[in-house]
Amino acid sequence: MDGWPKEKNKAYDTHGNATGTLNTRLRCMQINMQHSRTAIDNILKIMDEEETDIICIKEPYISGNKIVGIPRSRTVLVPDGEYTHGHSN
């Protein structure tokens, strides 16, 4: 899954058992999109440039009760009853 620790980041004990992950930096952002498609395009570009792991979006651009503009390669979590559970490009 995009953004999750890679195999090289896993920590192992002396017996070779996985014990967790090494301390890595988690990059988060938050933004109010004000229902703007342009804002989604811009924030996706910034996320890639800044190697952002998590973004919290308020007022996303929606159409037909679906969040629009976020690629399917990204995981979208929404509260029940807010939008449909899924997204479209």
VEXVOKE-982763 format. One record per atom (N, C-alpha, C): residue in one letter; z, x, y; residue number from 1. Coordinates in steps of 0.2 Angstrom, whole numbers, plus 5000, padded with zeros to 4 digits. Example, Ala and Ser with C-alpha at 12.3 -4.5 7.8 and 13.67 -1.06 7.14 Angstrom:
{"A"; {5039; 5066; 4972}; 1}
{"A"; {5039; 5062; 4978}; 1}
{"A"; {5039; 5066; 4984}; 1}
{"S"; {5035; 5064; 4989}; 2}
{"S"; {5036; 5068; 4995}; 2}
{"S"; {5039; 5064; 5000}; 2}
! end
This chain:
{"M"; {5000; 5004; 4994}; 1}
{"M"; {5000; 5000; 5000}; 1}
{"M"; {5000; 5005; 5006}; 1}
{"D"; {4996; 5003; 5011}; 2}
{"D"; {4995; 5007; 5017}; 2}
{"D"; {5002; 5007; 5021}; 2}
{"G"; {5004; 5013; 5022}; 3}
{"G"; {5010; 5014; 5026}; 3}
{"G"; {5016; 5015; 5022}; 3}
{"W"; {5016; 5015; 5015}; 4}
{"W"; {5022; 5016; 5011}; 4}
{"W"; {5022; 5024; 5009}; 4}
{"P"; {5028; 5026; 5007}; 5}
{"P"; {5028; 5033; 5005}; 5}
{"P"; {5023; 5035; 5000}; 5}
{"K"; {5020; 5041; 5001}; 6}
{"K"; {5016; 5044; 4996}; 6}
{"K"; {5020; 5047; 4990}; 6}
{"E"; {5016; 5049; 4985}; 7}
{"E"; {5019; 5052; 4979}; 7}
{"E"; {5023; 5058; 4981}; 7}
{"K"; {5020; 5062; 4986}; 8}
{"K"; {5022; 5069; 4988}; 8}
{"K"; {5029; 5068; 4992}; 8}
{"N"; {5030; 5062; 4994}; 9}
{"N"; {5037; 5061; 4998}; 9}
{"N"; {5043; 5059; 4993}; 9}
{"K"; {5041; 5058; 4987}; 10}
{"K"; {5047; 5056; 4983}; 10}
{"K"; {5052; 5062; 4981}; 10}
{"A"; {5058; 5060; 4981}; 11}
{"A"; {5063; 5065; 4979}; 11}
{"A"; {5065; 5064; 4972}; 11}
{"Y"; {5066; 5070; 4968}; 12}
{"Y"; {5068; 5070; 4961}; 12}
{"Y"; {5074; 5074; 4960}; 12}
{"D"; {5078; 5072; 4955}; 13}
{"D"; {5084; 5076; 4953}; 13}
{"D"; {5082; 5081; 4948}; 13}
{"T"; {5086; 5085; 4946}; 14}
{"T"; {5085; 5091; 4942}; 14}
{"T"; {5082; 5089; 4935}; 14}
{"H"; {5082; 5083; 4933}; 15}
{"H"; {5079; 5081; 4927}; 15}
{"H"; {5072; 5078; 4928}; 15}
{"G"; {5070; 5078; 4934}; 16}
{"G"; {5063; 5075; 4935}; 16}
{"G"; {5063; 5068; 4937}; 16}
{"N"; {5069; 5064; 4937}; 17}
{"N"; {5069; 5057; 4938}; 17}
{"N"; {5069; 5056; 4946}; 17}
{"A"; {5065; 5051; 4948}; 18}
{"A"; {5064; 5049; 4955}; 18}
{"A"; {5071; 5046; 4957}; 18}
{"T"; {5073; 5049; 4963}; 19}
{"T"; {5079; 5047; 4966}; 19}
{"T"; {5079; 5043; 4972}; 19}
{"G"; {5073; 5043; 4975}; 20}
{"G"; {5072; 5040; 4981}; 20}
{"G"; {5066; 5043; 4985}; 20}
{"T"; {5066; 5043; 4991}; 21}
{"T"; {5061; 5046; 4995}; 21}
{"T"; {5064; 5051; 5000}; 21}
{"L"; {5061; 5056; 5002}; 22}
{"L"; {5063; 5061; 5007}; 22}
{"L"; {5063; 5057; 5013}; 22}
{"N"; {5068; 5060; 5018}; 23}
{"N"; {5068; 5057; 5024}; 23}
{"N"; {5061; 5058; 5028}; 23}
{"T"; {5058; 5052; 5030}; 24}
{"T"; {5052; 5053; 5034}; 24}
{"T"; {5053; 5048; 5040}; 24}
{"R"; {5049; 5049; 5045}; 25}
{"R"; {5050; 5046; 5051}; 25}
{"R"; {5046; 5039; 5050}; 25}
{"L"; {5049; 5034; 5052}; 26}
{"L"; {5046; 5027; 5052}; 26}
{"L"; {5044; 5025; 5059}; 26}
{"R"; {5038; 5024; 5060}; 27}
{"R"; {5036; 5022; 5067}; 27}
{"R"; {5035; 5015; 5068}; 27}
{"C"; {5038; 5012; 5073}; 28}
{"C"; {5038; 5005; 5074}; 28}
{"C"; {5036; 5003; 5081}; 28}
{"M"; {5032; 4998; 5082}; 29}
{"M"; {5030; 4995; 5089}; 29}
{"M"; {5032; 4988; 5089}; 29}
{"Q"; {5032; 4985; 5095}; 30}
{"Q"; {5032; 4978; 5096}; 30}
{"Q"; {5028; 4977; 5102}; 30}
{"I"; {5025; 4971; 5102}; 31}
{"I"; {5020; 4969; 5107}; 31}
{"I"; {5020; 4961; 5108}; 31}
{"N"; {5019; 4959; 5114}; 32}
{"N"; {5017; 4951; 5115}; 32}
{"N"; {5010; 4951; 5116}; 32}
{"M"; {5006; 4948; 5112}; 33}
{"M"; {4999; 4948; 5112}; 33}
{"M"; {4996; 4943; 5117}; 33}
{"Q"; {5001; 4938; 5119}; 34}
{"Q"; {4999; 4933; 5123}; 34}
{"Q"; {4992; 4929; 5121}; 34}
{"H"; {4992; 4929; 5115}; 35}
{"H"; {4986; 4925; 5111}; 35}
{"H"; {4979; 4928; 5113}; 35}
{"S"; {4979; 4935; 5114}; 36}
{"S"; {4973; 4939; 5116}; 36}
{"S"; {4970; 4942; 5110}; 36}
{"R"; {4964; 4941; 5109}; 37}
{"R"; {4960; 4944; 5103}; 37}
{"R"; {4959; 4952; 5105}; 37}
{"T"; {4958; 4953; 5112}; 38}
{"T"; {4957; 4960; 5114}; 38}
{"T"; {4963; 4964; 5113}; 38}
{"A"; {4969; 4961; 5114}; 39}
{"A"; {4975; 4964; 5113}; 39}
{"A"; {4976; 4966; 5106}; 39}
{"I"; {4974; 4962; 5101}; 40}
{"I"; {4974; 4964; 5094}; 40}
{"I"; {4970; 4970; 5092}; 40}
{"D"; {4963; 4970; 5095}; 41}
{"D"; {4959; 4975; 5094}; 41}
{"D"; {4962; 4982; 5097}; 41}
{"N"; {4965; 4982; 5103}; 42}
{"N"; {4968; 4988; 5106}; 42}
{"N"; {4974; 4990; 5102}; 42}
{"I"; {4978; 4986; 5100}; 43}
{"I"; {4984; 4988; 5096}; 43}
{"I"; {4982; 4991; 5089}; 43}
{"L"; {4977; 4988; 5086}; 44}
{"L"; {4975; 4991; 5080}; 44}
{"L"; {4973; 4998; 5081}; 44}
{"K"; {4969; 5000; 5086}; 45}
{"K"; {4967; 5006; 5088}; 45}
{"K"; {4973; 5011; 5089}; 45}
{"I"; {4978; 5009; 5093}; 46}
{"I"; {4984; 5012; 5094}; 46}
{"I"; {4988; 5014; 5088}; 46}
{"M"; {4988; 5009; 5084}; 47}
{"M"; {4992; 5010; 5078}; 47}
{"M"; {4989; 5015; 5073}; 47}
{"D"; {4982; 5016; 5073}; 48}
{"D"; {4979; 5021; 5069}; 48}
{"D"; {4980; 5028; 5072}; 48}
{"E"; {4980; 5028; 5079}; 49}
{"E"; {4980; 5034; 5083}; 49}
{"E"; {4988; 5037; 5082}; 49}
{"E"; {4992; 5032; 5083}; 50}
{"E"; {4999; 5034; 5083}; 50}
{"E"; {5002; 5034; 5076}; 50}
{"E"; {4999; 5033; 5071}; 51}
{"E"; {5001; 5032; 5064}; 51}
{"E"; {5007; 5028; 5063}; 51}
{"T"; {5006; 5022; 5066}; 52}
{"T"; {5012; 5017; 5066}; 52}
{"T"; {5012; 5013; 5059}; 52}
{"D"; {5019; 5013; 5057}; 53}
{"D"; {5020; 5010; 5050}; 53}
{"D"; {5021; 5002; 5051}; 53}
{"I"; {5025; 5000; 5056}; 54}
{"I"; {5026; 4993; 5057}; 54}
{"I"; {5025; 4991; 5064}; 54}
{"I"; {5023; 4985; 5065}; 55}
{"I"; {5022; 4982; 5071}; 55}
{"I"; {5024; 4975; 5071}; 55}
{"C"; {5028; 4973; 5076}; 56}
{"C"; {5031; 4966; 5077}; 56}
{"C"; {5027; 4963; 5083}; 56}
{"I"; {5023; 4957; 5081}; 57}
{"I"; {5019; 4954; 5086}; 57}
{"I"; {5022; 4947; 5087}; 57}
{"K"; {5022; 4946; 5094}; 58}
{"K"; {5024; 4939; 5096}; 58}
{"K"; {5018; 4936; 5099}; 58}
{"E"; {5016; 4930; 5099}; 59}
{"E"; {5011; 4926; 5101}; 59}
{"E"; {5004; 4930; 5099}; 59}
{"P"; {5003; 4930; 5093}; 60}
{"P"; {4996; 4933; 5090}; 60}
{"P"; {4991; 4928; 5092}; 60}
{"Y"; {4984; 4931; 5092}; 61}
{"Y"; {4978; 4927; 5093}; 61}
{"Y"; {4978; 4923; 5086}; 61}
{"I"; {4977; 4916; 5087}; 62}
{"I"; {4976; 4912; 5081}; 62}
{"I"; {4970; 4907; 5082}; 62}
{"S"; {4968; 4906; 5076}; 63}
{"S"; {4962; 4901; 5076}; 63}
{"S"; {4963; 4897; 5070}; 63}
{"G"; {4963; 4890; 5070}; 64}
{"G"; {4963; 4886; 5064}; 64}
{"G"; {4970; 4888; 5060}; 64}
{"N"; {4975; 4889; 5064}; 65}
{"N"; {4982; 4891; 5062}; 65}
{"N"; {4982; 4897; 5057}; 65}
{"K"; {4977; 4902; 5059}; 66}
{"K"; {4977; 4908; 5055}; 66}
{"K"; {4977; 4914; 5060}; 66}
{"I"; {4981; 4919; 5059}; 67}
{"I"; {4981; 4925; 5063}; 67}
{"I"; {4974; 4928; 5062}; 67}
{"V"; {4971; 4929; 5068}; 68}
{"V"; {4964; 4932; 5068}; 68}
{"V"; {4964; 4939; 5070}; 68}
{"G"; {4960; 4943; 5067}; 69}
{"G"; {4958; 4950; 5070}; 69}
{"G"; {4962; 4956; 5066}; 69}
{"I"; {4967; 4954; 5061}; 70}
{"I"; {4970; 4959; 5058}; 70}
{"I"; {4967; 4960; 5051}; 70}
{"P"; {4965; 4966; 5050}; 71}
{"P"; {4961; 4968; 5043}; 71}
{"P"; {4965; 4966; 5037}; 71}
{"R"; {4962; 4964; 5032}; 72}
{"R"; {4965; 4962; 5026}; 72}
{"R"; {4969; 4968; 5023}; 72}
{"S"; {4967; 4974; 5025}; 73}
{"S"; {4971; 4980; 5022}; 73}
{"S"; {4978; 4981; 5025}; 73}
{"R"; {4980; 4977; 5030}; 74}
{"R"; {4986; 4977; 5033}; 74}
{"R"; {4990; 4971; 5030}; 74}
{"T"; {4997; 4972; 5029}; 75}
{"T"; {5001; 4966; 5026}; 75}
{"T"; {5004; 4962; 5032}; 75}
{"V"; {5003; 4956; 5032}; 76}
{"V"; {5005; 4951; 5037}; 76}
{"V"; {5011; 4947; 5034}; 76}
{"L"; {5017; 4947; 5038}; 77}
{"L"; {5022; 4943; 5036}; 77}
{"L"; {5024; 4938; 5042}; 77}
{"V"; {5024; 4932; 5040}; 78}
{"V"; {5025; 4927; 5045}; 78}
{"V"; {5031; 4922; 5043}; 78}
{"P"; {5034; 4919; 5048}; 79}
{"P"; {5040; 4914; 5046}; 79}
{"P"; {5036; 4908; 5043}; 79}
{"D"; {5040; 4905; 5039}; 80}
{"D"; {5038; 4898; 5036}; 80}
{"D"; {5036; 4893; 5042}; 80}
{"G"; {5031; 4890; 5041}; 81}
{"G"; {5029; 4885; 5046}; 81}
{"G"; {5026; 4887; 5053}; 81}
{"E"; {5026; 4894; 5054}; 82}
{"E"; {5023; 4896; 5060}; 82}
{"E"; {5015; 4896; 5059}; 82}
{"Y"; {5013; 4900; 5055}; 83}
{"Y"; {5005; 4900; 5054}; 83}
{"Y"; {5004; 4900; 5046}; 83}
{"T"; {4998; 4900; 5044}; 84}
{"T"; {4997; 4900; 5037}; 84}
{"T"; {4998; 4907; 5034}; 84}
{"H"; {5000; 4908; 5028}; 85}
{"H"; {5002; 4914; 5025}; 85}
{"H"; {4995; 4918; 5023}; 85}
{"G"; {4993; 4921; 5028}; 86}
{"G"; {4986; 4925; 5027}; 86}
{"G"; {4983; 4926; 5033}; 86}
{"H"; {4978; 4929; 5033}; 87}
{"H"; {4975; 4931; 5040}; 87}
{"H"; {4967; 4931; 5039}; 87}
{"S"; {4963; 4931; 5044}; 88}
{"S"; {4956; 4931; 5043}; 88}
{"S"; {4954; 4936; 5048}; 88}
{"N"; {4948; 4939; 5047}; 89}
{"N"; {4945; 4944; 5052}; 89}
{"N"; {4941; 4941; 5057}; 89}
! end
